[in-house]
């Protein structure tokens, strides 16, 4: 574990800052462009991401053919089978009609929009997650597998929104020198959460949940469950998927599917040290896996540090062993 701001800064070709944070997603188009969508806006790059168009004004928000806004938070893009066809998933707030009971204060669901012209125009959305199940996710996690199935890892969240002693502030923070102090980020959750997978075999026109129920951490039959959320998924080989997830136990956890996302193993700990932060995982063209996450040691976590380093690691054996650790950025 290295404490330099960037391990190999001389290899950075371009650094692009975007004001969207927890909402950005990217996908390659057949004409060589890259499209970037976040919240309700989009932009394109013609030079591999070195420079970008800017369409962030409210008058240029994405709308569907009904004139309704396209996208929202936790955006994910995916390339569909047809030329210039792409899909976009986003989390949207529930409406009172979404459930026969009172809508939870933070009730949300996912919708999916389709475009046949590379994001220029959009069709009206299809609902992805079922009514009455408050659902959230992590941005840029839609996966199209080698079979053509589209998979999106999401999580459900339940429970009271107040913190210890029924306090509402600070909603997120760390225990530093035996004092709970607030921070500006999303580091702890008062709710219980667990992951599940949504998948579609018809280009996003209809969606199903994984068949074996919610994916939650249970390491011992006599132990309590631990929450898990904000997962990312990749295809290790045809039909075999790997999901990595955020949790509060000091390491990233992972689960496997051997049937293209329909059922999953119980999550198990990896050797990747982390505070309560999400990972992003990808399969590279050579078959190796790339994981990007906030790496933090036990001592750093005990000292009150949160998300102070963005690190990467490579697995050459499908997620069993991780090596080639690098820092993308560090404040240490």
Buried (B, 14 or more C-beta within 10 A) or exposed (E): EBEEEBBEEEEEEEEEEEEBEBBBBBBEBEEEBBBBBBBBBBBBBEEEEEEBEEEBEEEEBBBBEEEEBBBBBBBBBBBBEEEBBBBBBBBBEBEEEBBEEEBBEEBBBBBBBBBBEBBEEBBEBBBBBBBBBBBBBBBBBBBBBEEEBBBBBBBBBEEEEEBEEEEEEBBBBBEEEEEEEEBEEBBBBBBBBBBBBBBBBEBBEEBBBBEBEBBBBEBEEEEEEBBBBBBBBBBBEEBBBBBBBBBBBBBBBBBBBEEBBBBBEEBEBBEBBBBBBBBBBBBEEEEBBBBBBBBBBEEBBEEBBBBBBBBBBBBBEBBEEBEEBBBBBBEE
